[in-house]
């Protein structure tokens, strides 16, 4: 006589099915359920601990189908390295242009949609569309007003103080003044990118409202490269936005080999610089310093007059290299020529000016 399973036994049997083994369960009769239980009891069963280990090994990552990542992590690392080098060069160039110590740091390199980037910007702001020839498409260069106005103040001879008058539109005169900074940005970007591709950057359009310029579709993925600028006590951000479709033709050039090649090239360049420095001609001058004469005596000097020096023949001379005092020396005679003998090195004091 066939044994009739209770409801508890049927529930226990159904709970033993894993999601992988039975993604869709069909209702079973009592006889089918009993036969299935007997077959499962007779078959060898894997230990529960082994199943749990397999579940732990599974790596689950979230994926947004509305915003897929089109730039790989390897390419982002390459872009980070590339623009970190640009930040150092731009810091030096901008400091020389504004005649002040400007600190430029790479803040982040991330992927966003173009609409998210536009919504994150203030309005008004300084917004430029930049052509990246020979690549097809335009990039965006945006300078935040919090750092834009201190730079303009510095250009006009001010102290570069933080702009405390609230957000306002940029005048035509201010736009002309800040174009010099944008040209420095493009020049340093071309210099940094030449190891990947030789770019020719040019300004296509300039606006104060980000919504007036649309370089790609709102849902298109872009790489947002953010720089933090410090001008005195003021600080703000400069954003460089590059659409992913612009980078697709050169995506294969961003690889691990590129890092190795750049590291190897930098070592070779250092050796070349050292060799060139060893061949550099340096102006050498030895003389007696510290003597004074009045302006009346200088005006009254005539050919044949003798100037009496305060120093003695036995006093040390000073050797200068390109106008910098470097060594103490004494007068000597080498054959038929006058010479100096180096005694010791003059310690140089570095002062913050």
Backbone torsions as a table, in degrees:
resi	resn	phi	psi	omega
1	UNK	NA	130.5	-178.1
2	UNK	-69.8	138.9	179.9
3	UNK	-83.2	135.4	180.0
4	UNK	-93.6	124.6	-179.6
5	UNK	-78.3	144.0	175.9
6	UNK	-80.2	169.6	-179.8
7	UNK	-65.2	-35.5	178.1
8	UNK	-63.5	-39.9	179.7
9	UNK	-67.6	-37.6	177.9
10	UNK	-65.8	-42.6	179.1
11	UNK	-64.2	-40.4	178.5
12	UNK	-64.8	-36.7	179.1
13	UNK	-67.0	-41.4	-179.5
14	UNK	-68.9	-33.3	-179.3
15	UNK	-70.2	-19.8	-179.5
16	UNK	-73.9	-17.8	179.4
17	UNK	-74.6	126.7	176.0
18	UNK	-81.8	165.7	-179.7
19	UNK	-66.7	-31.8	178.9
20	UNK	-70.7	-35.8	-176.6
21	UNK	-79.2	-32.7	-177.1
22	UNK	-139.6	80.5	179.0
23	UNK	-65.1	-28.8	178.5
24	UNK	-132.6	117.4	-177.2
25	UNK	-95.9	131.0	176.0
26	UNK	-100.0	145.7	179.0
27	UNK	-61.7	136.1	-178.7
28	UNK	-110.9	148.2	171.5
29	UNK	-77.4	166.7	-178.4
30	UNK	-62.9	-38.9	-179.7
31	UNK	-67.6	-42.3	179.3
32	UNK	-65.5	-37.8	178.8
33	UNK	-65.9	-39.6	179.3
34	UNK	-65.7	-43.9	179.5
35	UNK	-63.7	-38.3	179.4
36	UNK	-66.5	-37.9	179.4
37	UNK	-66.9	-40.3	179.3
38	UNK	-63.8	-39.5	-179.3
39	UNK	-66.9	-40.1	179.8
40	UNK	-67.6	-35.8	178.7
41	UNK	-67.7	-33.0	-178.3
42	UNK	-78.0	-28.6	-177.5
43	UNK	-78.4	148.8	176.8
44	UNK	-67.1	137.0	-175.5
45	UNK	-113.3	134.7	179.2
46	UNK	-71.1	145.9	179.0
47	UNK	-60.8	145.6	-178.7
48	UNK	-64.3	-34.8	-178.8
49	UNK	-63.0	-35.1	179.2
50	UNK	-67.4	-37.1	177.9
51	UNK	-64.6	-40.9	179.8
52	UNK	-65.7	-36.0	178.1
53	UNK	-64.0	-40.0	178.6
54	UNK	-64.3	-37.5	179.9
55	UNK	-67.5	-34.0	178.4
56	UNK	-69.6	-31.9	-179.2
57	UNK	-70.6	-19.2	-179.4
58	UNK	-68.6	132.2	178.2
59	UNK	-107.4	116.3	-178.6
60	UNK	-105.8	124.6	179.4
61	UNK	-123.0	138.0	178.9
62	UNK	-73.2	143.1	-179.2
63	UNK	-139.8	125.3	179.9
64	UNK	-100.0	110.1	-177.9
65	UNK	-70.9	-19.8	178.3
66	UNK	-79.1	-20.6	179.5
67	UNK	-140.3	74.2	-179.6
68	UNK	-72.0	147.3	177.6
69	UNK	-81.4	116.7	-177.8
70	UNK	-98.9	-11.0	178.4
71	UNK	-108.3	124.2	-178.2
72	UNK	-72.5	163.7	178.9
73	UNK	-64.4	-33.8	178.9
74	UNK	-64.1	-41.3	178.4
75	UNK	-68.7	-36.0	177.1
76	UNK	-65.4	-38.0	177.2
77	UNK	-64.2	-39.9	178.6
78	UNK	-64.9	-42.5	178.2
79	UNK	-65.5	-35.0	177.2
80	UNK	-64.0	-46.3	179.3
81	UNK	-63.0	-42.4	-177.2
82	UNK	-63.2	-46.4	-174.9
83	UNK	-84.9	-15.5	169.7
84	UNK	-68.2	-38.1	174.2
85	UNK	-65.4	-39.5	177.2
86	UNK	-63.0	-40.2	-178.3
87	UNK	-60.6	-39.9	179.2
88	UNK	-67.0	-43.4	178.7
89	UNK	-66.0	-42.1	-178.4
90	UNK	-66.5	-33.9	177.2
91	UNK	-61.1	-42.6	178.4
92	UNK	-68.7	-44.3	-178.5
93	UNK	-64.6	-43.2	-178.7
94	UNK	-69.8	-34.7	177.3
95	UNK	-63.4	-40.3	178.0
96	UNK	-68.8	-35.8	-178.3
97	UNK	-71.3	-42.1	-178.6
98	UNK	-90.4	-6.2	-179.2
99	UNK	56.6	45.6	178.6
100	UNK	-157.0	161.3	179.7
101	UNK	-78.4	112.2	-179.7
102	UNK	-113.0	131.3	-179.4
103	UNK	-106.3	122.9	179.2
104	UNK	-123.0	123.0	-179.5
105	UNK	-127.9	143.0	174.1
106	UNK	-75.2	120.3	-174.1
107	UNK	-90.6	-47.9	-178.9
108	UNK	-164.5	158.2	173.3
109	UNK	-134.0	109.9	-174.0
110	UNK	-140.6	168.9	178.3
111	UNK	-106.5	136.3	175.6
112	UNK	-144.4	170.0	168.1
113	UNK	-84.0	157.5	-177.6
114	UNK	-63.1	-36.1	179.3
115	UNK	-65.4	-38.6	178.0
116	UNK	-64.5	-38.9	178.1
117	UNK	-63.6	-44.6	-178.9
118	UNK	-64.0	-41.4	-178.8
119	UNK	-67.7	-21.9	-178.7
120	UNK	-83.2	-7.8	-175.9
121	UNK	-91.6	147.8	174.2
122	UNK	-75.1	160.5	178.1
123	UNK	-135.5	113.7	10.4
124	UNK	-86.5	164.2	175.0
125	UNK	-153.0	179.0	179.4
126	UNK	-100.4	107.4	-167.2
127	UNK	-122.6	121.4	-177.5
128	UNK	-126.3	137.9	169.9
129	UNK	-95.9	124.2	-174.4
130	UNK	-114.6	123.9	175.1
131	UNK	-78.4	136.8	-177.2
132	UNK	-116.3	62.8	179.2
133	UNK	-67.6	138.7	9.0
134	UNK	-87.4	4.0	176.9
135	UNK	-72.0	146.5	-179.8
136	UNK	-87.5	132.0	179.8
137	UNK	111.9	169.1	-177.4
138	UNK	-118.9	152.3	173.1
139	UNK	-107.3	170.7	-179.7
140	UNK	-120.0	132.2	173.0
141	UNK	-119.2	117.5	-178.0
142	UNK	-123.0	131.0	177.7
143	UNK	-115.6	123.0	-176.9
144	UNK	-67.0	140.4	179.5
145	UNK	-59.8	-24.9	-179.0
146	UNK	-64.0	-27.3	178.1
147	UNK	-108.6	-17.9	-178.5
148	UNK	-67.7	-48.9	-177.3
149	UNK	-67.8	-38.3	173.0
150	UNK	-60.9	-34.9	177.1
151	UNK	-68.0	-40.1	177.3
152	UNK	-63.7	-41.1	177.6
153	UNK	-62.1	-36.5	178.7
154	UNK	-70.5	-37.9	178.1
155	UNK	-63.0	-36.1	-178.2
156	UNK	-83.8	6.8	176.4
157	UNK	96.0	6.2	179.1
158	UNK	-82.0	-172.1	-178.8
159	UNK	-87.5	-4.9	-178.0
160	UNK	74.4	37.0	-177.7
161	UNK	-73.1	157.2	-179.7
162	UNK	-64.5	140.1	-178.6
163	UNK	-78.1	115.4	-176.0
164	UNK	-112.0	16.2	-177.3
165	UNK	-93.8	8.0	-177.6
166	UNK	87.5	166.9	-179.4
167	UNK	-73.5	129.7	177.8
168	UNK	-143.7	167.6	179.2
169	UNK	-72.3	155.8	179.7
170	UNK	-90.1	131.5	-180.0
171	UNK	-77.6	167.2	179.8
172	UNK	-64.4	-36.2	178.9
173	UNK	-66.7	-43.9	178.3
174	UNK	-64.3	-35.6	178.2
175	UNK	-65.9	-37.8	177.3
176	UNK	-66.5	-39.2	-180.0
177	UNK	-65.5	-41.2	-174.5
178	UNK	-78.9	-13.0	177.3
179	UNK	-61.4	-28.6	176.6
180	UNK	-62.7	-37.6	177.5
181	UNK	-68.2	-40.2	179.9
182	UNK	-64.2	-38.4	178.0
183	UNK	-64.1	-36.1	176.4
184	UNK	-66.7	-39.8	177.3
185	UNK	-59.1	-48.4	-177.6
186	UNK	-65.7	-38.3	179.9
187	UNK	-64.5	-44.4	179.8
188	UNK	-71.1	-31.8	175.5
189	UNK	-66.0	-42.2	176.9
190	UNK	-61.0	-39.2	179.9
191	UNK	-66.8	-40.0	-179.2
192	UNK	-74.1	-34.8	-176.5
193	UNK	-82.6	-9.7	-175.0
194	UNK	-66.3	-19.2	175.8
195	UNK	-75.2	-15.2	174.8
196	UNK	-104.6	-53.0	178.9
197	UNK	-156.2	144.6	179.1
198	UNK	-81.8	106.6	-177.9
199	UNK	-95.3	151.6	170.8
200	UNK	-124.5	101.3	-175.3
201	UNK	-91.1	142.6	178.2
202	UNK	-152.6	149.8	-179.6
203	UNK	-80.1	124.5	179.2
204	UNK	-93.6	-44.6	-178.5
205	UNK	-152.8	152.7	178.4
206	UNK	-134.2	129.0	179.4
207	UNK	-139.9	165.6	174.7
208	UNK	-102.5	-15.3	177.7
209	UNK	-109.1	121.4	-177.6
210	UNK	-62.3	-28.1	-176.4
211	UNK	-71.3	-14.3	-176.6
212	UNK	-81.4	-13.8	179.2
213	UNK	-121.7	123.5	178.6
214	UNK	-127.0	106.8	-175.8
215	UNK	-86.5	-27.1	178.3
216	UNK	-141.7	176.0	178.1
217	UNK	-66.2	152.7	-177.2
218	UNK	-58.5	-34.0	-177.4
219	UNK	-92.2	8.3	180.0
220	UNK	-76.5	142.4	-179.9
221	UNK	-78.7	135.6	177.8
222	UNK	-129.5	154.6	173.4
223	UNK	-98.1	119.9	-178.5
224	UNK	-103.7	117.0	-179.8
225	UNK	-110.1	115.7	-172.6
226	UNK	-109.1	131.3	176.8
227	UNK	-117.3	141.3	175.7
228	UNK	-104.0	125.5	-178.9
229	UNK	-111.9	139.8	178.0
230	UNK	-126.4	119.0	177.0
231	UNK	-119.6	99.3	-174.9
232	UNK	64.8	-123.9	178.4
233	UNK	-88.5	-11.7	-178.6
234	UNK	-86.9	146.7	176.8
235	UNK	-146.5	150.4	-179.8
236	UNK	-166.6	-176.3	-173.8
237	UNK	-116.9	148.0	171.6
238	UNK	-122.5	126.3	-175.3
239	UNK	-109.8	132.6	172.7
240	UNK	-116.0	115.0	-176.0
241	UNK	-110.9	120.0	-179.5
242	UNK	-120.1	119.5	178.1
243	UNK	-63.4	146.5	-178.8
244	UNK	-65.8	-30.1	-179.8
245	UNK	-67.9	-23.8	177.2
246	UNK	-73.2	-33.1	-176.8
247	UNK	-86.6	-12.5	-176.3
248	UNK	-58.7	-41.2	-179.3
249	UNK	-63.7	-22.7	-177.4
250	UNK	-116.2	18.4	-176.0
251	UNK	-63.9	-31.0	-178.4
252	UNK	-72.1	-16.6	-180.0
253	UNK	-77.7	-14.6	175.7
254	UNK	-90.8	99.6	-177.0
255	UNK	-144.0	171.7	178.4
256	UNK	-65.6	-32.5	179.1
257	UNK	-62.9	-31.3	179.8
258	UNK	-62.5	-39.6	177.3
259	UNK	-61.7	-46.0	-178.1
260	UNK	-63.9	-41.6	179.8
261	UNK	-64.0	-40.2	-179.6
262	UNK	-67.3	-39.2	178.7
263	UNK	-64.9	-40.8	179.6
264	UNK	-67.9	-40.7	-179.8
265	UNK	-64.9	-39.0	-178.9
266	UNK	-63.3	-37.6	177.8
267	UNK	-65.6	-42.4	178.0
268	UNK	-63.8	-38.9	179.5
269	UNK	-65.2	-37.9	178.5
270	UNK	-62.8	-41.8	178.3
271	UNK	-62.5	-41.7	179.5
272	UNK	-64.7	-39.9	179.3
273	UNK	-63.5	-42.4	179.2
274	UNK	-63.0	-42.2	179.0
275	UNK	-64.4	-39.7	178.8
276	UNK	-67.4	-35.8	178.0
277	UNK	-65.9	-35.4	179.4
278	UNK	-66.4	-24.2	179.9
279	UNK	-94.8	1.2	-176.3
280	UNK	-75.1	135.2	176.9
281	UNK	-82.1	129.4	-179.2
282	UNK	-120.1	132.7	-179.4
283	UNK	-72.2	124.0	-178.9
284	UNK	-112.2	130.5	-179.9
285	UNK	-140.9	136.2	177.1
286	UNK	-123.9	130.8	-177.2
287	UNK	-160.9	174.0	178.2
288	UNK	-99.0	123.1	-177.0
289	UNK	-115.9	158.5	177.0
290	UNK	101.9	-1.5	178.0
291	UNK	-86.2	147.0	-178.8
292	UNK	-125.3	155.1	177.7
293	UNK	-150.5	146.3	-178.1
294	UNK	-79.9	158.4	178.1
295	UNK	-64.1	-33.7	178.8
296	UNK	-61.9	-42.2	179.5
297	UNK	-66.1	-36.7	179.8
298	UNK	-65.9	-41.6	-179.8
299	UNK	-65.0	-33.5	-176.8
300	UNK	-88.0	4.9	-179.6
301	UNK	-68.4	138.3	177.7
302	UNK	-132.0	158.2	177.5
303	UNK	-56.9	131.8	-179.9
304	UNK	98.8	-13.5	177.7
305	UNK	-68.0	150.3	179.2
306	UNK	-112.2	128.8	178.4
307	UNK	-97.9	123.2	179.7
308	UNK	-86.3	121.4	-179.6
309	UNK	-89.2	151.4	178.7
310	UNK	-77.9	-21.1	-177.5
311	UNK	-85.8	153.8	177.0
312	UNK	-92.2	165.7	179.9
313	UNK	-64.5	-31.1	-177.4
314	UNK	-84.5	-6.2	179.1
315	UNK	-71.9	148.6	-179.9
316	UNK	-69.2	149.6	173.9
317	UNK	-95.1	170.3	177.2
318	UNK	-117.8	126.5	177.2
319	UNK	-96.2	128.1	180.0
320	UNK	-112.7	137.8	174.5
321	UNK	-112.6	111.2	-176.6
322	UNK	53.3	41.5	176.8
323	UNK	83.1	1.0	179.8
324	UNK	-105.1	126.1	179.1
325	UNK	-66.6	124.5	-172.7
326	UNK	-123.0	-42.4	-174.2
327	UNK	-134.5	155.6	166.3
328	UNK	-99.3	141.5	-176.0
329	UNK	-149.4	168.9	177.1
330	UNK	-121.6	152.0	178.2
331	UNK	-73.2	133.0	175.9
332	UNK	-140.0	176.3	178.2
333	UNK	-124.5	126.1	-179.5
334	UNK	-115.5	97.4	-174.7
335	UNK	69.4	-122.8	178.9
336	UNK	-99.3	6.6	-175.5
337	UNK	-114.0	151.5	174.0
338	UNK	-77.8	146.8	-178.4
339	UNK	-151.1	175.0	175.9
340	UNK	-132.3	146.2	178.4
341	UNK	-110.2	122.9	-177.2
342	UNK	-70.1	132.2	-179.4
343	UNK	-104.1	-55.6	-179.4
344	UNK	-153.7	170.7	-178.5
345	UNK	-91.4	137.3	177.5
346	UNK	-86.1	117.4	178.3
347	UNK	-64.6	134.3	-177.5
348	UNK	-100.2	133.1	-179.7
349	UNK	-101.3	126.4	178.3
350	UNK	-97.8	126.3	-178.7
351	UNK	-121.7	142.5	176.4
352	UNK	-79.8	116.8	-178.5
353	UNK	-94.7	NA	NA
